[in-house]
Structures are given as structure tokens and as C-alpha cells.
Amino acid sequence: MIKKLLAFLVISIFAIVAIVMSSSYSKGTHSPIRIETRTGLSSNKYLFIYKNAAKIDLQITRPEKSDTNVLLSIAGAFTDLGDYNIDGLYICNGKTGNKSKVNHTLGGAIRMMDGNCTIFPTNKGALLNDSLIAEIESKKGALFQQIQMITNSQAARFIDTKLFQRRGIALLKNDITAIVESEKAMTLKTFADDLQALGVKNLLYTDMGAWDEGWYKEPTSGKIIVLGLDRSQTSKQSNWVVFRK
């Protein structure tokens, strides 16, 4: 009788442990983002944070790490060093800013609507016209200008020599969206060439250097993982790209 009781208790304990572990795993996998490290032709390593079923958007108020709906936050558009406002035209939640301050030196933009995004060349801002703005406003979407590094699987030509850690918003050939960050400092050319070879169809740069601090929540544990190597001007960031549940 005692042996049967002990056996029953052991089986019960194992069953409880299995249920708890299964529950914890299930909760972790509720996070739609996925993390992967890939290696480019240059032998440099890149962190891919796949959006998957999460929603991409732009915020002009700093995201709170305690917000359970926010899974990732990074600086998006450049910050103007004159007034520390967003550099170039932007739209956030259907409201347009800097309409008279289109940056004609930046060749790309990202449009975010209904949780998804498209990256497109703007002909140095010339295609950011009233009809496009009105369409995005009507759907309470978002937009900002940036450097387009890859367009239709063709990497832009860069002759830069400065070394910085690099990050961008990538649309892969299979239409999957990801934030991609280099492990080490490198030129724009190396970053663009490597990601082109890794199957990125369109790539938009995001603010880096001193403004590079970001974070994401590790999918299984929810632990905050800090992004960026410099992070010295975090307090002056003016806008944030987020992934939300």
C-alpha cells in the first residue's frame, strides 16, 4: 500500500512539473517575434529580430519597457541636431509633422499601416506628395524618411570609410520584416552588401551612433535585451520604431 502511495505521489509530482513547464513555454511562445543570428559574406555577424505576427509602428513618445504590448523599440528617423526634433517629414498615428521640412538628401522612406510596412525610394523626397500624405493620414498610419540602403535587391553604392555599428529595417525576399543589427562597427557598404547577399530585398537605415540605444524582449523569458554599443545620446532620441503584440 505504501509503495503504491509513493508511486502515485512521484507520478503526481512529475505531472505537476510537466504542466508548469508546458505552461511557461506556452506563455513564452506567445511573443510573435523571433531572434536569429546570421553571418554575412564579410564574416560579420548580424542579429535578425523578425517581426512575424507583431505590428510595426512609429512613436514620438518614448516607449515604456513596462508596457507588456511593446516587444521592441529602436530609434528610427535621424534627430535634427539643431532642435533635436525629427529630421524630415514624418507621420505618426495619422498626424503629419515637418510637412515643410522634407529632407531632400534622404532617398528612402517607410510607410507603416495596419501593423505592416513598405519601404520605398522617394526620389529625394519629391514623391512625398499631398496624395500620399492624405492616404496615410486617413488610415492613421505612420511614415518617416531615411537612407534607403537596398532597393529591389540592389545595394546602394557607398564609399564611406567611417566605422559604426549598423542597424536597419529589412524586408526580405519572402516579405518577412526584420530589424537587423550588426554585431560590430562597419561601413555602410559592408552592411548593405552583406544584407543583400542574405536575401534582403529592401533595407532602410535607422538612427545609430550616439542615438543607437534600443531594446527588445527576449521571446521566451521576456527579459529586456539592450541594443546599441554607444548609447550616449539616448536622452535626445526623438522617435522610436516599435514592434507591438
C-alpha positions in Angstrom: 0.0 0.0 0.0 2.8 2.4 0.9 4.7 1.6 -2.3 1.6 2.3 -4.3 1.1 5.6 -2.5 4.7 6.6 -3.1 4.5 5.7 -6.7 1.3 7.8 -7.0 3.0 10.8 -5.4 6.0 10.5 -7.7 3.8 10.4 -10.8 1.7 13.3 -9.5 4.9 15.4 -8.9 6.2 14.7 -12.4 2.8 15.6 -13.8 2.7 18.9 -12.0 6.2 19.8 -13.1 5.3 18.9 -16.7 2.2 21.1 -16.6 4.2 24.1 -15.1 6.9 23.7 -17.7 4.4 23.4 -20.5 2.6 26.5 -19.3 5.8 28.5 -19.0 6.9 27.5 -22.5 3.4 28.3 -23.9 3.5 31.7 -22.4 6.9 32.4 -23.8 5.9 31.4 -27.3 3.0 33.9 -27.3 5.6 36.5 -28.3 5.4 36.7 -32.1 9.0 38.0 -32.6 11.8 35.6 -33.4 15.6 36.1 -32.9 18.3 34.7 -35.2 22.0 35.4 -35.7 23.3 35.1 -39.3 26.7 35.6 -40.8 27.4 37.7 -43.9 29.9 37.2 -46.7 32.3 39.5 -44.9 32.1 37.0 -41.9 30.5 39.7 -39.8 27.5 38.5 -37.7 24.1 40.1 -37.7 21.2 39.9 -35.3 17.8 39.4 -37.0 14.7 40.3 -35.0 11.8 39.0 -37.1 8.5 40.9 -36.7 6.4 37.9 -37.6 2.9 38.5 -36.3 3.8 41.6 -34.3 2.8 45.0 -35.5 5.3 47.7 -36.6 4.6 51.3 -35.8 6.2 54.7 -35.1 6.0 56.6 -31.7 7.1 60.1 -30.9 6.8 59.4 -27.2 9.4 57.1 -25.6 8.0 53.6 -25.2 7.9 52.2 -21.7 9.7 48.9 -21.1 7.0 48.0 -18.6 4.4 48.1 -21.4 3.6 44.5 -22.0 2.4 45.2 -25.5 5.7 46.6 -26.7 8.2 43.9 -27.7 10.9 46.1 -29.3 12.0 49.7 -29.5 14.7 51.4 -31.6 15.4 54.9 -32.8 14.0 55.4 -36.4 14.5 58.6 -38.2 17.5 60.8 -37.6 17.3 63.5 -35.0 18.0 67.1 -36.1 21.0 68.4 -34.2 19.6 72.0 -34.3 16.3 71.5 -32.4 16.5 67.8 -31.5 13.3 67.2 -33.5 12.7 64.5 -36.1 14.7 65.1 -39.3 12.5 65.3 -42.3 8.8 64.7 -43.0 7.1 62.3 -40.6 3.6 61.0 -39.9 2.6 59.4 -36.6 -0.9 58.0 -35.9 -2.2 59.8 -38.9 -0.8 63.2 -37.8 1.8 64.9 -40.1 4.8 66.8 -38.8 7.5 68.8 -40.6 5.5 69.0 -43.8 7.5 72.0 -44.9 10.8 70.4 -43.9 11.1 67.4 -46.3 14.7 66.3 -46.3 15.7 66.2 -49.9 19.1 64.5 -49.2 17.4 61.3 -48.0 16.4 58.9 -50.7 14.0 56.5 -48.9 11.0 56.3 -46.6 9.0 53.7 -44.7 5.2 53.6 -44.6 3.6 51.7 -41.8 -0.1 50.9 -41.8 -2.2 48.2 -40.2 0.9 46.8 -38.5 2.8 46.2 -41.7 5.3 48.3 -43.7 6.6 49.1 -47.1 10.0 50.7 -47.9 10.3 52.8 -51.0 12.5 55.3 -52.8 11.2 58.9 -52.7 13.3 60.5 -55.4 15.0 62.6 -52.7 11.6 63.5 -51.1 9.9 64.5 -54.4 7.4 61.6 -54.1 6.2 62.6 -50.6 3.3 64.4 -52.1 -0.1 65.5 -50.7 -2.0 62.5 -52.0 0.4 60.1 -50.3 0.3 62.0 -47.1 -3.5 62.2 -47.2 -3.8 58.4 -47.7 -1.6 57.7 -44.7 -3.4 60.2 -42.6 -6.8 58.7 -43.4 -5.7 55.3 -42.2 -3.9 56.7 -39.1 -0.6 55.3 -40.4 3.0 56.4 -40.0 5.9 57.4 -42.1 9.4 58.7 -41.8 12.4 59.5 -44.1 15.7 57.7 -44.0 18.6 56.4 -46.1 17.4 53.5 -48.4 20.3 51.1 -48.5 18.8 48.3 -50.6 16.2 48.8 -53.3 14.6 45.8 -55.1 17.6 43.6 -54.0 20.2 46.1 -55.3 22.5 47.5 -52.7 23.2 51.3 -52.9 26.8 52.3 -53.7 28.6 53.7 -50.6 32.1 55.0 -50.5 32.1 55.7 -46.8 35.1 54.8 -44.6 33.7 55.5 -41.1 33.0 52.6 -38.8 29.8 52.4 -36.8 27.6 49.7 -35.6 24.7 49.5 -38.2 21.0 48.8 -37.9 18.1 48.9 -40.3 14.6 47.8 -41.1 14.7 45.0 -43.6 12.1 43.5 -45.9 13.3 40.1 -47.1 12.5 38.5 -50.4 9.8 36.4 -48.7 8.1 39.6 -47.5 9.2 39.0 -43.9 10.0 42.1 -41.9 13.0 42.2 -39.5 15.2 44.6 -37.6 18.8 43.8 -38.4 21.7 45.0 -36.3 25.5 44.3 -36.9 27.5 42.9 -34.0 30.4 45.1 -34.8 31.2 48.5 -36.3 31.5 48.6 -40.1 31.0 50.8 -43.1 27.6 51.3 -44.7 28.9 49.5 -47.8 29.7 46.3 -45.9 26.3 46.4 -44.1 24.4 46.9 -47.4 26.4 44.3 -49.3 26.1 41.6 -46.6 22.4 42.0 -46.2 21.8 42.0 -49.9 23.6 38.6 -50.0 21.5 37.4 -47.1 18.3 37.9 -49.0 17.2 41.4 -48.0 15.0 43.0 -50.8 14.6 46.5 -49.3 16.5 48.0 -46.4 16.0 51.3 -44.6 18.7 52.6 -42.3 17.8 53.7 -38.7 19.5 56.2 -36.5 22.7 54.9 -34.9 25.9 56.3 -33.5 25.3 58.1 -30.2 21.5 57.6 -30.7 21.7 53.8 -31.1 20.2 52.6 -27.8 17.2 50.3 -28.2 15.8 47.1 -26.7 13.7 44.0 -27.2 12.1 41.5 -25.0 13.6 38.0 -25.3 10.7 35.9 -26.7 10.7 33.0 -24.2 11.7 34.8 -21.0 10.6 38.3 -21.6 13.9 39.6 -20.4 14.9 43.1 -21.6 17.9 42.9 -24.0 19.6 46.3 -24.6 20.7 47.1 -28.2 23.4 49.5 -29.3 27.1 49.9 -28.4 27.3 53.7 -27.9 24.0 54.8 -26.2 25.5 58.2 -25.1 22.7 60.4 -26.6 19.7 58.2 -25.6 18.0 61.1 -23.8 17.9 63.1 -27.1 16.2 60.5 -29.2 13.1 62.0 -30.9 11.3 59.0 -32.3 11.0 55.2 -32.0 10.1 52.3 -34.2 8.3 49.7 -32.2 7.0 46.1 -32.5 3.8 45.6 -30.7 1.8 42.5 -29.9 
